[in-house]
Amino acid sequence: MKDSGETVMYKRILVALDGSLSVSLALEEALKLARSVTRC
């Protein structure tokens, strides 16, 4: 992760997995968030 002078809010993201649609959507959003942070 590059230092852009911004504060990183999350170091780890925890998503429970139970096979439901809600969890699948939560996992997709968590992955998007993680990818956006690593691109900074």
C-alpha positions in Angstrom: 0.0 0.0 0.0 1.4 3.4 -1.0 1.5 6.2 1.6 -0.8 8.8 0.1 -1.0 10.7 3.4 -4.4 9.3 4.2 -5.3 7.3 7.3 -6.2 3.7 6.6 -9.4 2.8 8.5 -9.2 -1.0 8.1 -6.3 -3.4 8.2 -8.5 -6.5 8.2 -12.0 -7.2 7.0 -14.0 -10.1 8.6 -17.0 -11.6 6.7 -18.9 -14.6 8.0 -19.7 -17.3 5.4 -22.8 -19.4 5.6 -23.7 -19.8 1.9 -26.5 -17.3 1.9 -27.1 -14.6 -0.8 -26.6 -11.9 1.8 -23.2 -13.2 2.7 -22.2 -13.5 -0.9 -23.0 -9.9 -1.4 -21.2 -8.9 1.7 -18.1 -10.8 0.6 -18.2 -9.1 -2.8 -18.3 -5.7 -1.1 -15.5 -6.6 1.3 -13.4 -7.7 -1.7 -14.1 -4.4 -3.5 -13.1 -2.5 -0.4 -9.9 -4.4 0.0 -9.0 -4.0 -3.6 -9.6 -0.3 -3.5 -7.4 0.2 -0.5 -4.5 -1.8 -2.0 -4.6 0.4 -5.1 -4.1 3.6 -3.2 
